[in-house]
Each structure stands twice: as structure tokens, then as C-alpha cells.
Amino acid sequence: CVDSQGEQIHSAYRDLLPNIEIRGTATPEKWRDTPCHDHGSLCGWLLALPAQAAMLAGELAEKVSLVFCRIFDQNAQFIPDSESRILEVIREERPDVVSRSWGQWDQDSQLGEWSGQLNWQEWAAEYAALQEEIGFVDVGAAGNEDENDRDDDIVYPQRLLDNCCIIGAVHRSGKPAEWSGDGAGVLCVMWADRVYSPDATGHWRLWSGTSAATPKFAGAAALRRLQTEDLKLTVMHEATRPSRAAYLTMA
């Protein structure tokens, strides 16, 4: 889980996932003892929950680890050199699935598009090469800045990665969320409006966003043990298509 949670994992959070090994990779010393933004804990819960449920039901016996890589400070701002640390952590941990509930929005402008390309093009190439080497499934959020216009609205670096499972959001009713990225690169949408998750101290929070949709998909994908292309075929054959009426009401 590449996000805002690090080594500081409270016992209350661990108690909610008793069958999952939970740990954080090393954070740069300057930020090691600073508070972690809740976002990472919220995402981590949704990522681990499918495996925890399967274990409680006696359907999964193997060891499962939830590993946090902290790249944001307590204000959800990028910690310097986080881009290179993401690659280092993945190379060392060799995960099955990587969940990334963040990105740079292009702001529906040529300047934003140029900035996204400039900031992420080289990193995306390195990341894709690492994914090819290790074979992990990459899951990334579509973004929350859409107004349901007709632009191809997906955040960076997701839109630069051919083998990223880009996840959007719908309301509980199945109606597409008006704020969710909705570009042609979105693989599927998950219910991610008004979802409950625990923060690092175990206190429950009600929240919304493609940040919630992403780990929900990633956790389910991990249980399937499928590679990216197989996951895309599974979505094609098994996912429920939103009704045409749901889209027409938003036109």
C-alpha cells in the first residue's frame, strides 16, 4: 500500500486485522516519528479486508502481509525522493499487488497535461520495467476531480502505465460518482461513496473517493491471484455494467 501510512501502526488497527501481518517499510528519518495522515490507514484496511474475511471463513490458509510504503507527510504532501523510494521498496518486497490511491490531476488543460507528462514520464518507464521484472499487479486511482465532462479524465502517472488497473467510483446505488475520473483507461468502478474504514488508532471514519475504490479492487484482485490481463478479462465477463439510465440522469 503506497500511501501515507508508515511504521507507526497502532495495536487497535492490528486488532481489526488479526490474521494479517502488518508492517511499514522504513521512512526517511526526518519523517519517521511524525504523525501519519489517516488516508493510508483507511486505504490499507480496504486492501486487507478481503483476505481477512476469507481467513475468518476458512477459505484462505496461507500467510498474507499488508506492507505500507509511506510517501506522504502528515499533511498528505509528497516526502522528497518518494518516487525513487517507491521503486526501491517494490524491488525489495516483491509484492503480488501494489495499491496506489493517489495521482497528479491534469486539470483539463494543456498546461496540466504537459506537467503530468514532465513529472511522471521517466518514472513511469522505470516503474513499468520493474513491474515486468517482478510481475506484480498495479492498481491506481482514477482521481476525484472530474465534473462528468467529456474529457479523458485520469490522473498521472496512471494514464502513462499500460498495465495499470485504473479504478473509478460509483455511489452505493450504482450510479457513477460525478467526481470520479471517467476516462477511457478506467478498467472498472467500485462502490466508494460513504465507506467506513478505521484510521491508525482504530477509530472509524466515513469517507469517499476513488482512493477507496482502488484498494477495494486491489484486495479482491489479490485473492484471485490473477495477472493484469486475466483480471481485465474477469472484469469484462463478471462485472455488472451500470445501467444506461444511470448515465442519462447525469447528462
Disulfide bonds with the S-S distance in Angstrom:
none
